Amino acid sequence: MLRGTSVSLRIQPATKERLERLARATNRSKAYHVEAAIENYLALNEWQMKEIEKGLKEAEKGQLTPHEDILAHWEAKVADSLD
């Protein structure tokens, strides 16, 4: 089993209580849930940064979608959802 490293942080008492309830309900440690939450947060934000960088590179190359095309796409989606 790999040993992790320690991190110390301050959280609001209500957040701590929620974490403790979750740990008890799932029969998992608080550390397990904190690590899972951090991993999910990092994965989401790393994906977001990558997509932003990708979009900026496309924009620099002039690979843009006209506003009218985007508006038409979303108006069609809304119309479909109302049917």
Residue pairs with C-beta under 8 A, 6 or more apart in sequence:
4 31
4 35
11 19
19 30
19 33
19 34
20 30
22 28
22 33
23 29
23 30
23 32
23 33
26 33
58 64
